[in-house]
Amino acid sequence: GYNPLSGDEIVLQAGAEYPGPIRLPFRSEPGTIVIRSSALAELAEGRTVTVDDAPKLATILGSDTDPAVIVEEQAKGYRPAGLELRPSAGVASETLLVVGSRASTLPEALPTEIVVDRTLVRGDPSAGASGGIELSSRSAAILDSRVTDIKVTSGEASGLTMNNTPGPVLVHNSVIDASWQNVSVGESAPGAPELAPSDIAICKSVLAKPGNWQGEGWAIKALLGMARGRRLLLAGTLIEGSWTDVYPGFGLVIRDHGASEGIGTEDIALVNVRMRNVEIALEIETS
C-alpha cells in the first residue's frame, strides 16, 4: 500500500484497482494531502457520486479481514477524492474505511481535518459488507459521497458509525444505504466521556434502505440510531425505507444509554426532514 508522508497530492489512475489497506499515517507537515482519481475533474462538485461513476473512480480494494483505507491515529489533513472503496467481487468485507481508533482515550490521538470527497464506499452487491465508514475523529466531513450495499443477513451492518467522535462532523449531499442502521451514533461507549459523539450535522442527504432489499434476508433495524451524544442536526434530509425484520422497521431510534457514564443524549434537531415508508417513525427511550 501507499504510505504518504509529504507532498500535496497522490493521483491514482481512474478505472484501476489498488490492493488495500492503504494507510494514511501521522505526519508533521502542515496542509492537506489529496488522494484522488486522475478523472476527478469529471466528477462535478455538488453532485452525489453514483455507481455509474465507477469508471471515473480509482478503486482501492478491501477484503474480508482488512479495510480498503485506514486513517491512523493522530493523522491530520487527508482528503480522499474520487475513489471507490470496495471488496473484490463476491467477498463479504469488513468496514471499508476506518478513521482513527474506537479505543483512543485522548482527543489528540484522534485524526482531524479528514474529508471524504466524491467517494463511493460500497459492499459487494450480493455478499454485502459489515460496515461502510467507521469515524473516530475530531473534525471530519463526508461530501457528495455514497455509501451503499452495506448489509448482512446476521449482525449489525452500519453505513456510518460514530462512537469516539467529538466532532465537528458534516455529512453533506451524500447518500448512505445500510441494512441494520444507516447511521449509528454512540451505540458503544467512547474511549473517554469527552470523546462522545458531538456536533454532528447531516444535511441535504439521504438515509435509505433500497426497496429491492426487502425479502432478501438482510438484518433490518433503523435508519438512524443514537444512544449517546450531543448536538445532532438533521436538515434537509430524506429518511426512507425501514420494514419489519429483527425490529419493527424504525425510522429514528433515540436512546440515553450513556446517562450512567455522564454522557447524555441531548440537543437533537430535525429541520425540514422528510420520512417515509417506515413501520415506526420514532422511538425514544430514556433512562
Secondary structure, DSSP 4 states (H G I P E B T S, - for coil): -----SSSEEEE-TT-EEES-EEE----S-S-EEEEETTGGGS-TTS---GGGGGGSEEEEE-SSS-SEEE-TT-EEEEEESEEEEESTT--BS-SEEES-TT--SGGGS-EEEEEES-EEE-BTTTBBSEEEEE--SSEEEES-EEEEE--SSS--EEEEESS--S-EEEES-EEEESSEEEEESSS--SSGGGS-EEEEEES-EEE--GGGTTS-----EEEEESSEEEEEEES-EEEEE-BSSSB-EEEEEE-TTGGGT--EEEEEEES-EEEEESEEEEEE--
